[in-house]
Amino acid sequence: MPITIRPLSPVFAAEITSVDLTRPLDDATFAEVENAFETYSILVFPKQKLTDDMQIAFSSRFGSLETTQGHIANNFQVKQISEISNLDPQGKLMKADDPRVVYRLGQRNWHSDSSFKKVPAKASLLHARILPPNSNECGQTQFASLRAAYDALPDERKRFLDGKAAIHHYAYSRRNDGITLTNNKEDQRFPPVAQAIIRANPRNSRKALYVGSHASHIREMPEAEGRALLQELLAFATQEQWTYMHHWQVGDLVMYDNRAALHRARPYAITEHARVLHRTTVAGEGPTIQ
């Protein structure tokens, strides 16, 4: 049977039902899902009872997976599943001053996963395993369409930005928030990289305004001037009419296009209720700029 697609907003995001991701999809069904991903940027698959192996298997159909970078928030584990959790390894809620909780606060800024890498991520898939009892306290995830933002730019601004590159740096986004959990060793592992500000989708040629909290300044522009422009573009791209807010339910699998959408975590009572989501990340297919 063909998949059922229900748009979730006027500009992007869609819910897909009539698929069971606990089993491998046949090639024709997967092709429909892949085409929907390229069209809508955000896909929601509700009520999926996935194990880590199932999530990895489905995610791998879209390309090679990134491995997590060992850091304090994931207890320095290196694997294909990243656990977005407020529980310690013993299953207890973390305290407000726990460095791992402080680290999570940076996820409340608008960002694109792995934009600070030479080859940024293509997609991320986030699966809800444990949520607070009250759906209003689940910590929603908000997405913004960078395609809609690009389409709304004045033609003069599009021409000005075409060919320009922003410098993305992991340490910049964290330290800009006053979070000092990174150090010189982290800086060397993730040095600043240049990313094209305007990106075109290789499948359908739709362009997107590629900005976010990891973007520090613009190459070949005075640093303060470039930084101010990036902040202006980020505010422009995240206007409410181009966003979708996902209210989590246990079993939801949300897939998002890091090339064409920003996301951020919304606040919740992080020290009061358990919240665990597992993420897989599909690696990009090449650098955005030489």
NORNORDA-V323081 format. One record per residue. N is the residue number from 1. RES is the residue in one letter. D_LAST is the distance of its C-alpha to the last C-alpha in Angstrom with 1 decimal. Layout:
n = <N;N>
res = <RES;RES>
d_last = <D_LAST;D_LAST>
//
This chain:
n = <1;2;3;4;5;6;7;8;9;10;11;12;13;14;15;16;17;18;19;20;21;22;23;24;25;26;27;28;29;30;31;32;33;34;35;36;37;38;39;40;41;42;43;44;45;46;47;48;49;50;51;52;53;54;55;56;57;58;59;60;61;62;63;64;65;66;67;68;69;70;71;72;73;74;75;76;77;78;79;80;81;82;83;84;85;86;87;88;89;90;91;92;93;94;95;96;97;98;99;100;101;102;103;104;105;106;107;108;109;110;111;112;113;114;115;116;117;118;119;120;121;122;123;124;125;126;127;128;129;130;131;132;133;134;135;136;137;138;139;140;141;142;143;144;145;146;147;148;149;150;151;152;153;154;155;156;157;158;159;160;161;162;163;164;165;166;167;168;169;170;171;172;173;174;175;176;177;178;179;180;181;182;183;184;185;186;187;188;189;190;191;192;193;194;195;196;197;198;199;200;201;202;203;204;205;206;207;208;209;210;211;212;213;214;215;216;217;218;219;220;221;222;223;224;225;226;227;228;229;230;231;232;233;234;235;236;237;238;239;240;241;242;243;244;245;246;247;248;249;250;251;252;253;254;255;256;257;258;259;260;261;262;263;264;265;266;267;268;269;270;271;272;273;274;275;276;277;278;279;280;281;282;283;284;285;286;287;288;289;290>
res = <M;P;I;T;I;R;P;L;S;P;V;F;A;A;E;I;T;S;V;D;L;T;R;P;L;D;D;A;T;F;A;E;V;E;N;A;F;E;T;Y;S;I;L;V;F;P;K;Q;K;L;T;D;D;M;Q;I;A;F;S;S;R;F;G;S;L;E;T;T;Q;G;H;I;A;N;N;F;Q;V;K;Q;I;S;E;I;S;N;L;D;P;Q;G;K;L;M;K;A;D;D;P;R;V;V;Y;R;L;G;Q;R;N;W;H;S;D;S;S;F;K;K;V;P;A;K;A;S;L;L;H;A;R;I;L;P;P;N;S;N;E;C;G;Q;T;Q;F;A;S;L;R;A;A;Y;D;A;L;P;D;E;R;K;R;F;L;D;G;K;A;A;I;H;H;Y;A;Y;S;R;R;N;D;G;I;T;L;T;N;N;K;E;D;Q;R;F;P;P;V;A;Q;A;I;I;R;A;N;P;R;N;S;R;K;A;L;Y;V;G;S;H;A;S;H;I;R;E;M;P;E;A;E;G;R;A;L;L;Q;E;L;L;A;F;A;T;Q;E;Q;W;T;Y;M;H;H;W;Q;V;G;D;L;V;M;Y;D;N;R;A;A;L;H;R;A;R;P;Y;A;I;T;E;H;A;R;V;L;H;R;T;T;V;A;G;E;G;P;T;I;Q>
d_last = <43.1;40.2;38.4;39.6;37.0;38.1;35.8;36.0;34.9;34.7;30.9;29.6;30.7;33.4;35.9;36.3;39.7;41.7;39.3;40.1;37.1;39.4;39.5;36.8;36.2;36.9;34.1;35.3;35.5;32.1;30.6;32.3;31.0;27.4;27.8;29.4;26.5;24.0;26.6;27.8;25.0;27.9;30.5;33.7;35.7;39.0;41.5;39.5;41.3;38.4;38.4;35.2;35.3;35.6;32.7;30.5;31.7;31.0;27.5;26.5;27.1;24.0;21.8;21.5;22.6;21.3;23.9;25.1;24.2;27.6;28.6;31.9;31.8;31.8;34.1;31.3;31.3;28.5;28.8;27.6;29.8;29.3;32.6;32.7;36.2;38.6;40.8;41.0;41.3;45.0;44.6;45.8;44.4;42.4;43.7;42.1;41.4;39.8;36.3;35.1;36.4;34.9;31.5;31.9;32.4;28.7;28.4;30.4;27.5;25.2;22.1;19.8;20.0;17.3;15.0;15.0;13.4;9.8;10.8;13.3;16.6;17.6;21.2;24.0;27.7;30.3;34.0;36.9;39.4;41.6;42.1;44.6;47.9;47.4;44.6;44.3;43.4;40.8;37.8;36.2;32.5;31.2;28.2;26.7;25.1;21.8;22.3;25.7;24.4;21.9;24.7;27.0;24.9;26.4;24.8;24.4;22.5;20.2;19.5;19.0;16.4;14.4;11.0;11.7;10.1;12.7;13.0;14.5;17.0;19.7;22.3;22.0;23.2;26.0;27.2;27.0;29.7;31.7;31.0;30.9;30.6;27.3;27.5;25.8;25.4;23.7;21.3;20.4;19.9;17.6;15.9;14.1;10.6;8.6;9.0;9.3;13.0;13.8;13.1;14.9;16.8;16.2;20.0;21.5;18.9;20.2;18.1;18.2;18.0;15.9;17.8;20.1;21.9;19.0;17.2;18.5;17.5;15.2;13.0;14.9;18.0;21.1;20.9;24.1;23.3;19.9;21.5;24.4;22.3;20.6;24.1;25.4;22.8;23.6;27.2;26.8;25.0;27.6;30.7;33.4;33.4;30.0;30.8;32.5;34.5;35.2;38.6;38.6;41.2;41.5;39.9;37.3;33.9;31.2;27.8;25.1;21.7;19.3;16.8;19.6;22.2;23.0;26.0;28.4;31.6;34.8;37.5;40.4;43.1;40.9;43.8;46.4;45.2;43.1;39.9;37.7;34.8;32.7;29.0;26.8;23.0;21.1;17.7;14.6;13.4;9.7;6.9;7.1;3.8;0.0>
//
